[in-house]
Amino acid sequence: MPKLLEPPPTMPRGIDLPCSDGVPLESAWHLKAMWLLIASVEQHWRGRTDFVVGGNQFFYFDPAQARNNNFLGPDFYVVKGVPHEPIRRSWVVWEEGGRVPNVIVELLSPSTAAEDRGHKRQVYLERLDVREYYCYDPDGHVLEGWRKGKRRPVAIKPKNGRLWSEELELFLGPWDGEYMRYHDTWPRLYDADGNLSLIADEVAEQRADDERRAKDAALAEVAKLRAELAALKNPPAA
């Protein structure tokens, strides 16, 4: 695992760079969708300490860009091969051994769609070494994805309406269900067999349901044995 590098004295330090522009995500849906993806990766890789997952954070990859307050802010990103701790205020490439995100997902809106599909895709996949880039449009539930190619980005072909991420070894696709008490269509992760990659709350709920079913089955079995025992003690009259 690469060690975090101290930036040269001439490089802007991450702690001195802005980490927020005060502009919230486009909507409550965008905020919840981001947290759902983050929670999915944290749960799926809960035993690992060699990755960082985040979202709605500034992404600094060029010192000149940093000095001019010109930066990118992906809605969701995953970086592999870096220490999970500490929590980063922003992603500053020169403080992370040159690491850039392996995966970036942008949650589109009418005001950002052109930028996300155009300029950002070009920067991430052609200028930088981001391996996979996805755009999800909540209005039409449309998911697009590209993988870095030798000359230009290569579109990822869907399978059953989902896109396979080689970096995450998971599918990304829409899911219709309830999250944080809101029923909507959300971008979710699925394993290679098509099973939903659960977040911690869902795992706990599933475990509680399994325990309740096991308890109910045990009580039913006890009731059955008691009935059989009662029948043996009190056989019907001939």
C-alpha positions as semicolon CSV with decimal commas, in nm:
position;residue;x (nm);y (nm);z (nm)
1;M;0,000;0,000;0,000
2;P;0,150;0,338;-0,094
3;K;0,229;0,577;0,188
4;L;0,077;0,922;0,195
5;L;0,330;1,167;0,058
6;E;0,417;1,504;0,209
7;P;0,378;1,771;-0,060
8;P;0,683;1,979;-0,151
9;P;0,690;2,325;0,012
10;T;0,580;2,490;-0,313
11;M;0,267;2,275;-0,341
12;P;-0,060;2,390;-0,185
13;R;-0,148;2,189;0,124
14;G;-0,482;2,015;0,138
15;I;-0,566;2,165;0,476
16;D;-0,526;2,513;0,323
17;L;-0,747;2,445;0,020
18;P;-1,123;2,511;0,016
19;C;-1,325;2,198;0,085
20;S;-1,669;2,346;0,021
21;D;-1,820;2,613;-0,201
22;G;-2,138;2,631;0,003
23;V;-2,345;2,494;-0,286
24;P;-2,552;2,189;-0,184
25;L;-2,625;1,893;-0,406
26;E;-2,897;1,946;-0,664
27;S;-3,175;1,791;-0,455
28;A;-3,253;1,574;-0,153
29;W;-3,263;1,278;-0,392
30;H;-2,906;1,348;-0,504
31;L;-2,784;1,365;-0,144
32;K;-2,955;1,038;-0,046
33;A;-2,842;0,861;-0,363
34;M;-2,482;0,958;-0,289
35;W;-2,501;0,828;0,068
36;L;-2,664;0,506;-0,049
37;L;-2,374;0,434;-0,286
38;I;-2,118;0,523;-0,019
39;A;-2,290;0,298;0,237
40;S;-2,302;0,013;-0,016
41;V;-1,926;0,019;-0,079
42;E;-1,843;0,060;0,291
43;Q;-2,052;-0,247;0,375
44;H;-1,935;-0,456;0,079
45;W;-1,567;-0,391;0,164
46;R;-1,618;-0,375;0,542
47;G;-1,317;-0,601;0,606
48;R;-1,077;-0,393;0,397
49;T;-0,866;-0,092;0,494
50;D;-0,711;-0,017;0,154
51;F;-0,972;0,209;-0,006
52;V;-1,150;0,541;0,033
53;V;-1,507;0,608;-0,075
54;G;-1,665;0,951;-0,069
55;G;-1,872;1,205;-0,252
56;N;-1,951;1,572;-0,302
57;Q;-1,590;1,660;-0,219
58;F;-1,343;1,876;-0,406
59;F;-1,096;1,682;-0,621
60;Y;-0,760;1,860;-0,665
61;F;-0,526;1,715;-0,925
62;D;-0,325;2,020;-1,041
63;P;-0,149;2,276;-0,817
64;A;-0,223;2,557;-1,064
65;Q;-0,586;2,450;-1,065
66;A;-0,585;2,465;-0,685
67;R;-0,436;2,815;-0,673
68;N;-0,704;2,938;-0,914
69;N;-0,982;2,772;-0,712
70;N;-1,062;2,565;-1,018
71;F;-1,146;2,208;-0,920
72;L;-1,385;1,921;-0,976
73;G;-1,628;1,773;-0,725
74;P;-1,749;1,423;-0,812
75;D;-2,080;1,315;-0,660
76;F;-1,936;0,972;-0,575
77;Y;-1,588;0,826;-0,603
78;V;-1,382;0,525;-0,497
79;V;-1,003;0,517;-0,467
80;K;-0,829;0,182;-0,421
81;G;-0,484;0,117;-0,279
82;V;-0,486;0,396;-0,019
83;P;-0,538;0,390;0,360
84;H;-0,902;0,408;0,467
85;E;-0,814;0,647;0,748
86;P;-0,811;0,940;0,809
87;I;-1,124;1,107;0,675
88;R;-1,026;1,346;0,395
89;R;-1,172;1,696;0,367
90;S;-1,092;1,689;-0,007
91;W;-0,909;1,455;-0,241
92;V;-0,567;1,609;-0,306
93;V;-0,376;1,392;-0,554
94;W;-0,024;1,510;-0,461
95;E;-0,088;1,419;-0,097
96;E;-0,207;1,068;-0,191
97;G;0,095;0,938;-0,379
98;G;-0,051;1,050;-0,710
99;R;-0,362;0,836;-0,671
100;V;-0,678;0,942;-0,854
101;P;-1,021;0,779;-0,814
102;N;-1,063;0,441;-0,980
103;V;-1,438;0,496;-1,016
104;I;-1,644;0,815;-1,037
105;V;-2,023;0,845;-1,059
106;E;-2,201;1,168;-1,140
107;L;-2,572;1,204;-1,057
108;L;-2,711;1,415;-1,338
109;S;-2,948;1,709;-1,323
110;P;-3,073;1,943;-1,599
111;S;-2,812;2,201;-1,497
112;T;-2,515;1,960;-1,492
113;A;-2,588;1,693;-1,754
114;A;-2,400;1,857;-2,042
115;E;-2,094;1,926;-1,826
116;D;-2,098;1,576;-1,674
117;R;-2,128;1,398;-2,008
118;G;-1,882;1,628;-2,183
119;H;-1,603;1,819;-2,010
120;K;-1,586;1,605;-1,696
121;R;-1,581;1,279;-1,889
122;Q;-1,296;1,411;-2,101
123;V;-1,093;1,528;-1,801
124;Y;-1,144;1,213;-1,597
125;L;-1,092;0,953;-1,869
126;E;-0,854;1,127;-2,110
127;R;-0,647;1,368;-1,903
128;L;-0,639;1,171;-1,578
129;D;-0,608;0,801;-1,505
130;V;-0,963;0,746;-1,378
131;R;-1,048;0,394;-1,491
132;E;-1,430;0,406;-1,497
133;Y;-1,680;0,690;-1,516
134;Y;-2,058;0,666;-1,485
135;C;-2,348;0,907;-1,527
136;Y;-2,691;0,835;-1,382
137;D;-2,993;1,042;-1,487
138;P;-3,266;1,017;-1,220
139;D;-3,531;1,168;-1,446
140;G;-3,521;0,887;-1,702
141;H;-3,340;0,628;-1,485
142;V;-3,073;0,618;-1,755
143;L;-2,729;0,484;-1,664
144;E;-2,425;0,539;-1,886
145;G;-2,070;0,423;-1,826
146;W;-1,729;0,446;-1,987
147;R;-1,400;0,270;-1,927
148;K;-1,064;0,427;-1,998
149;G;-0,930;0,309;-2,335
150;K;-0,595;0,329;-2,509
151;R;-0,701;0,621;-2,726
152;R;-1,047;0,722;-2,614
153;P;-1,309;0,617;-2,359
154;V;-1,493;0,293;-2,432
155;A;-1,865;0,269;-2,356
156;I;-1,957;-0,009;-2,112
157;K;-2,223;-0,234;-2,258
158;P;-2,523;-0,302;-2,030
159;K;-2,623;-0,648;-1,917
160;N;-2,983;-0,681;-1,801
161;G;-2,997;-0,305;-1,759
162;R;-2,682;-0,291;-1,543
163;L;-2,320;-0,202;-1,606
164;W;-2,034;-0,419;-1,480
165;S;-1,760;-0,235;-1,294
166;E;-1,426;-0,413;-1,327
167;E;-1,283;-0,187;-1,057
168;L;-1,551;-0,266;-0,798
169;E;-1,626;-0,616;-0,929
170;L;-1,992;-0,527;-0,895
171;F;-2,277;-0,425;-1,122
172;L;-2,419;-0,073;-1,109
173;G;-2,786;-0,037;-1,194
174;P;-3,122;0,111;-1,094
175;W;-3,319;-0,020;-0,797
176;D;-3,678;0,063;-0,711
177;G;-3,725;0,065;-0,336
178;E;-3,727;0,257;-0,011
179;Y;-3,424;0,433;0,134
180;M;-3,433;0,672;0,430
181;R;-3,815;0,650;0,424
182;Y;-3,835;0,762;0,059
183;H;-3,954;0,528;-0,215
184;D;-3,784;0,606;-0,546
185;T;-3,552;0,462;-0,809
186;W;-3,193;0,470;-0,685
187;P;-2,856;0,371;-0,833
188;R;-2,742;0,056;-0,648
189;L;-2,467;-0,203;-0,659
190;Y;-2,522;-0,574;-0,732
191;D;-2,292;-0,874;-0,707
192;A;-2,193;-1,092;-1,003
193;D;-2,501;-1,313;-0,951
194;G;-2,734;-1,014;-0,963
195;N;-2,800;-0,998;-0,589
196;L;-2,837;-0,655;-0,434
197;S;-2,529;-0,545;-0,242
198;L;-2,685;-0,457;0,092
199;I;-2,596;-0,166;0,318
200;A;-2,538;-0,218;0,691
201;D;-2,897;-0,132;0,790
202;E;-3,034;-0,383;0,540
203;V;-2,794;-0,652;0,664
204;A;-2,909;-0,591;1,022
205;E;-3,274;-0,597;0,917
206;Q;-3,222;-0,919;0,721
207;R;-3,047;-1,077;1,018
208;A;-3,333;-0,974;1,250
209;D;-3,588;-1,120;1,005
210;D;-3,393;-1,448;0,990
211;E;-3,382;-1,463;1,369
212;R;-3,757;-1,397;1,393
213;R;-3,832;-1,667;1,139
214;A;-3,605;-1,911;1,321
215;K;-3,774;-1,827;1,652
216;D;-4,122;-1,866;1,501
217;A;-4,021;-2,200;1,348
218;A;-3,884;-2,319;1,683
219;L;-4,201;-2,215;1,866
220;A;-4,413;-2,390;1,605
221;E;-4,207;-2,707;1,644
222;V;-4,244;-2,693;2,024
223;A;-4,620;-2,647;1,989
224;K;-4,635;-2,943;1,752
225;L;-4,438;-3,168;1,990
226;R;-4,658;-3,065;2,282
227;A;-4,969;-3,150;2,084
228;E;-4,825;-3,488;1,990
229;L;-4,730;-3,557;2,354
230;A;-5,078;-3,459;2,472
231;A;-5,229;-3,693;2,215
232;L;-5,016;-3,981;2,343
233;K;-5,116;-3,915;2,707
234;N;-5,483;-3,886;2,621
235;P;-5,558;-4,123;2,335
236;P;-5,910;-4,103;2,191
237;A;-6,162;-4,346;2,334
238;A;-6,213;-4,666;2,133
